Amino acid sequence: MTDATGSTAATANTAATSAQRRALPPVDHTPLRRRRMRAAWVQFACILISLFMALPIVLVGLSALSSRAALAEFPKSLLPSELSTETLQAFLQATGTFPAFGNSLLVGLYTVFWSLVVGAPAGYALARYAFRGKEPYQVFILLVRALPIVVLSVPLATMFLQFGVYDTVFAVTLVHTVLALPTTVLITASIFVSVPHDVEEAAQIFGCTRWQAARKVVLPLALPGLAASSIFTFVLSWNEILGATVVTLGHRTLPAQVLTSLAEASQAYRFAGGFALILPALLFIFVMRRYLVNMWGTTLR
Amino acid sequence: MRSVLRSPWLLLTPSIVLLLVLFGWPLVDGVLEAFTDEHGFTLTHWQRLFDDPYFLDALRNTLLLIVIVVPVQLVLAVAMSLLVQARPRFVSGHFYLWCIPLAISELAAGLVWLSIFDNRGYLNSLLVSLGLSEHGVQWLSYDNTATMLLTVVLAEIWRATSLVFVIVVAGVQMVPREYDEAAQVFGASFWQRLRHVTLPMLKPSLQVALILRTILALQAFAVAQALTGRDFPLLVGETYEWYVGLQNPAVASAVALVVLAISVGTAVLYLRTVRSPSEAES
């Protein structure tokens, strides 16, 4: 259709200015249209995935904001018939909720720090050096990751009791660092592999020592990946339940606190607990998102 | 030359020491616990384990969960990162939403989907008000293994796909755009570019994601715990039940060793089949 009108316009044009035979050819809109169609499909797919990710959170939020009476209704309307904070308040005022939140935060930050300090050099070594014992080391690392935390945490609990660190933030940090370390090593290794070796060699040719080249050239290039790796570590620690439950008694992390209260909990406590566990996640990812997207934008250009 | 040969161990030593102290000793202790009682070597714990009706169910459920969840997540995560790469409008908003489940604990994810699949939950409310069902479906009823599997699979996909997504996106960032553009200039179609440019470049990231997800999926238990209690047993859930519920660390260690065996098996399999990134380097 547009092609037809385009060509008639073009012929009219050439008739009008017959003096010049170099008239512009008709504009072909097909690639532009294909491009727009493609953008529409991409947007559609994005919206579908976003709905899948966001809708459950909205629903549990609505449950947590319903009054007890509204929770008991069936069939439920999408918006609760009675909005109230009574469900959430009951959860927040339950014993141990606030200190557990603080413990979770501390353990997470300590774990990120220690696993990066110990793990990133190992990842770098795996990526850059060919050495005897590399294969056994990788198998060793995978073995640690493969070990279910239960088999670790039971003997660890007795060990911590002997050293007098049982039921402390330090004990949970130790368990989580052991858990996170293999992940950190594997991810950082894959990140450092993706940083071309040439730039590092170039830096060394221009007079950097090996250490300087790693710090000034490789590290900045690897930063986006390292940021992603830190997210995993923190989340791993934040989400870890079994180890934290076993090596603590009073100083629980938040998920451990909720899990141990789950057995005698009401449906309202569960929804409020689920929502309260998610709220800091929203904030945390919001902060990290700016950082990640910034990184992403700069590296793409 | 000598210092070059020695320096990788300098970088590796801290991690080895930490892991040996906090991992090697507890592991030995756990194995001893599973195979001994006060009289020495014994297999009674294993006997008890295999006589337990929950164990084989847990084994089957765990394997089913991995076989379904991990491939779906890998495909979904690559698709998601390609969508982000296409830079649609509102991309940062989408990116944010897709990353949220990253920071959501397994337990919270179970509780979230409980609000949907509960007997009085949102899904049943929707079905009843649309007139599709009279009283709703008992999604989490103990005799409905298929629907329980479905809910746990959905919750796991929802929770953990972002983890794979961020690994893949971090990998995509490292791939220079020029390669893709060059392929485009030479007339490669979208699928050709995906197959011959993007995926091979993403291989290190995909390998990490694959190993990580399989092993983490093996250890899933709080999702099922929050959704179904013990009605849909998973292996690690069984260790938890034996240790916390039944106060029997020996049998708990035995179940844990089964999980360990499967994990090591899959890890070795992956390392054999997918060429490791370091070999590509040298």
Chai-1 contact restraints between the chains, C-beta under 6 A:
chainA,res_idxA,chainB,res_idxB,connection_type,confidence,min_distance_angstrom,max_distance_angstrom,comment,restraint_id
A,V42,B,L83,contact,1.0,0.0,6.0,A-B,restraint_1
A,V42,B,A86,contact,1.0,0.0,6.0,A-B,restraint_2
A,V42,B,P88,contact,1.0,0.0,6.0,A-B,restraint_3
A,Q43,B,P88,contact,1.0,0.0,6.0,A-B,restraint_4
A,A45,B,L83,contact,1.0,0.0,6.0,A-B,restraint_5
A,C46,B,L83,contact,1.0,0.0,6.0,A-B,restraint_6
A,C46,B,P88,contact,1.0,0.0,6.0,A-B,restraint_7
A,C46,B,H94,contact,1.0,0.0,6.0,A-B,restraint_8
A,S50,B,H94,contact,1.0,0.0,6.0,A-B,restraint_9
A,S50,B,L97,contact,1.0,0.0,6.0,A-B,restraint_10
A,M53,B,L97,contact,1.0,0.0,6.0,A-B,restraint_11
A,M53,B,W98,contact,1.0,0.0,6.0,A-B,restraint_12
A,A54,B,L97,contact,1.0,0.0,6.0,A-B,restraint_13
A,P56,B,V112,contact,1.0,0.0,6.0,A-B,restraint_14
A,L59,B,S115,contact,1.0,0.0,6.0,A-B,restraint_15
A,L59,B,I116,contact,1.0,0.0,6.0,A-B,restraint_16
A,L59,B,Y122,contact,1.0,0.0,6.0,A-B,restraint_17
A,V60,B,V112,contact,1.0,0.0,6.0,A-B,restraint_18
A,V60,B,S115,contact,1.0,0.0,6.0,A-B,restraint_19
A,S63,B,S115,contact,1.0,0.0,6.0,A-B,restraint_20
A,F74,B,R120,contact,1.0,0.0,6.0,A-B,restraint_21
A,P75,B,S125,contact,1.0,0.0,6.0,A-B,restraint_22
A,P75,B,V128,contact,1.0,0.0,6.0,A-B,restraint_23
A,P75,B,S129,contact,1.0,0.0,6.0,A-B,restraint_24
A,K76,B,S125,contact,1.0,0.0,6.0,A-B,restraint_25
A,V118,B,P14,contact,1.0,0.0,6.0,A-B,restraint_26
A,V118,B,S15,contact,1.0,0.0,6.0,A-B,restraint_27
A,V118,B,L18,contact,1.0,0.0,6.0,A-B,restraint_28
A,P121,B,L11,contact,1.0,0.0,6.0,A-B,restraint_29
A,A122,B,L11,contact,1.0,0.0,6.0,A-B,restraint_30
A,A122,B,L12,contact,1.0,0.0,6.0,A-B,restraint_31
A,A122,B,S15,contact,1.0,0.0,6.0,A-B,restraint_32
A,A125,B,P8,contact,1.0,0.0,6.0,A-B,restraint_33
A,A125,B,L11,contact,1.0,0.0,6.0,A-B,restraint_34
A,A125,B,L12,contact,1.0,0.0,6.0,A-B,restraint_35
A,Y129,B,P8,contact,1.0,0.0,6.0,A-B,restraint_36
A,A130,B,S282,contact,1.0,0.0,6.0,A-B,restraint_37
A,F131,B,P8,contact,1.0,0.0,6.0,A-B,restraint_38
A,L142,B,A267,contact,1.0,0.0,6.0,A-B,restraint_39
A,V144,B,L19,contact,1.0,0.0,6.0,A-B,restraint_40
A,V144,B,F23,contact,1.0,0.0,6.0,A-B,restraint_41
A,R145,B,I215,contact,1.0,0.0,6.0,A-B,restraint_42
A,A146,B,I215,contact,1.0,0.0,6.0,A-B,restraint_43
A,A146,B,S263,contact,1.0,0.0,6.0,A-B,restraint_44
A,A146,B,V264,contact,1.0,0.0,6.0,A-B,restraint_45
A,A146,B,A267,contact,1.0,0.0,6.0,A-B,restraint_46
A,L147,B,L260,contact,1.0,0.0,6.0,A-B,restraint_47
A,P148,B,Q219,contact,1.0,0.0,6.0,A-B,restraint_48
A,P148,B,V236,contact,1.0,0.0,6.0,A-B,restraint_49
A,P148,B,A256,contact,1.0,0.0,6.0,A-B,restraint_50
A,P148,B,V259,contact,1.0,0.0,6.0,A-B,restraint_51
A,V150,B,T239,contact,1.0,0.0,6.0,A-B,restraint_52
A,V150,B,A256,contact,1.0,0.0,6.0,A-B,restraint_53
A,V151,B,G30,contact,1.0,0.0,6.0,A-B,restraint_54
A,V151,B,S253,contact,1.0,0.0,6.0,A-B,restraint_55
A,V151,B,A256,contact,1.0,0.0,6.0,A-B,restraint_56
A,L152,B,P26,contact,1.0,0.0,6.0,A-B,restraint_57
A,V154,B,P249,contact,1.0,0.0,6.0,A-B,restraint_58
A,P155,B,P26,contact,1.0,0.0,6.0,A-B,restraint_59
A,P155,B,D29,contact,1.0,0.0,6.0,A-B,restraint_60
A,P155,B,G30,contact,1.0,0.0,6.0,A-B,restraint_61
A,L156,B,P26,contact,1.0,0.0,6.0,A-B,restraint_62
A,V178,B,L22,contact,1.0,0.0,6.0,A-B,restraint_63
A,V178,B,F23,contact,1.0,0.0,6.0,A-B,restraint_64
A,L181,B,S15,contact,1.0,0.0,6.0,A-B,restraint_65
A,L186,B,V208,contact,1.0,0.0,6.0,A-B,restraint_66
A,I187,B,V208,contact,1.0,0.0,6.0,A-B,restraint_67
A,S190,B,P204,contact,1.0,0.0,6.0,A-B,restraint_68
A,S190,B,S205,contact,1.0,0.0,6.0,A-B,restraint_69
A,S190,B,V208,contact,1.0,0.0,6.0,A-B,restraint_70
A,S190,B,P277,contact,1.0,0.0,6.0,A-B,restraint_71
A,V193,B,P204,contact,1.0,0.0,6.0,A-B,restraint_72
A,V193,B,P277,contact,1.0,0.0,6.0,A-B,restraint_73
A,S194,B,M174,contact,1.0,0.0,6.0,A-B,restraint_74
A,P224,B,Q173,contact,1.0,0.0,6.0,A-B,restraint_75
A,G225,B,A170,contact,1.0,0.0,6.0,A-B,restraint_76
A,A228,B,V166,contact,1.0,0.0,6.0,A-B,restraint_77
A,A228,B,A170,contact,1.0,0.0,6.0,A-B,restraint_78
A,V235,B,L102,contact,1.0,0.0,6.0,A-B,restraint_79
A,V235,B,A103,contact,1.0,0.0,6.0,A-B,restraint_80
A,N239,B,S105,contact,1.0,0.0,6.0,A-B,restraint_81
A,N239,B,E106,contact,1.0,0.0,6.0,A-B,restraint_82
A,I241,B,L107,contact,1.0,0.0,6.0,A-B,restraint_83
A,I241,B,A222,contact,1.0,0.0,6.0,A-B,restraint_84
A,P255,B,S105,contact,1.0,0.0,6.0,A-B,restraint_85
A,P255,B,L107,contact,1.0,0.0,6.0,A-B,restraint_86
A,L259,B,L107,contact,1.0,0.0,6.0,A-B,restraint_87
A,R270,B,L111,contact,1.0,0.0,6.0,A-B,restraint_88
A,F271,B,S115,contact,1.0,0.0,6.0,A-B,restraint_89
A,G274,B,A108,contact,1.0,0.0,6.0,A-B,restraint_90
A,G274,B,L111,contact,1.0,0.0,6.0,A-B,restraint_91
A,G274,B,V112,contact,1.0,0.0,6.0,A-B,restraint_92
A,L277,B,S105,contact,1.0,0.0,6.0,A-B,restraint_93
A,L277,B,A108,contact,1.0,0.0,6.0,A-B,restraint_94
A,I278,B,I104,contact,1.0,0.0,6.0,A-B,restraint_95
A,I278,B,A108,contact,1.0,0.0,6.0,A-B,restraint_96
A,A281,B,A103,contact,1.0,0.0,6.0,A-B,restraint_97
A,A281,B,I104,contact,1.0,0.0,6.0,A-B,restraint_98
A,F284,B,A103,contact,1.0,0.0,6.0,A-B,restraint_99
A,I285,B,C99,contact,1.0,0.0,6.0,A-B,restraint_100
A,I285,B,I100,contact,1.0,0.0,6.0,A-B,restraint_101
A,I285,B,A103,contact,1.0,0.0,6.0,A-B,restraint_102
A,R289,B,Y96,contact,1.0,0.0,6.0,A-B,restraint_103
A,V293,B,S92,contact,1.0,0.0,6.0,A-B,restraint_104
A,T299,B,Q173,contact,1.0,0.0,6.0,A-B,restraint_105
